[in-house]
Amino acid sequence: MENGYFSAPVSVALGVSGDIQYIYSAKAALDLLKSNWREQGSFKHLAAIRACQAAIRGEKPAEQARIAFTEAADEARVLAS
């Protein structure tokens, strides 16, 4: 099992206070997607889960998982700029 490290972290604002977290890997992104995600079950959410799982298994590049996670975070309005 790999972590699927991203080329650059993805910044997300979480919680009531909007604390910024930096997501560095497909494993960390997957953990976040499976927790209390705002847009659970949406197409982008499910696509990000699948992409992260594939990156962790080494079936896809981590960068594809990063892109899918970024799109899901943007949809859920948690992507920090």
Buried (B, 14 or more C-beta within 10 A) or exposed (E): EEBBBBEEBBBBBBEEEEEEBEBBBBBBBBEBBEEEBEBEEBEBBBBBBBBBBBBBEEEBBBBBBBBBBBBBBBBBEBBBE
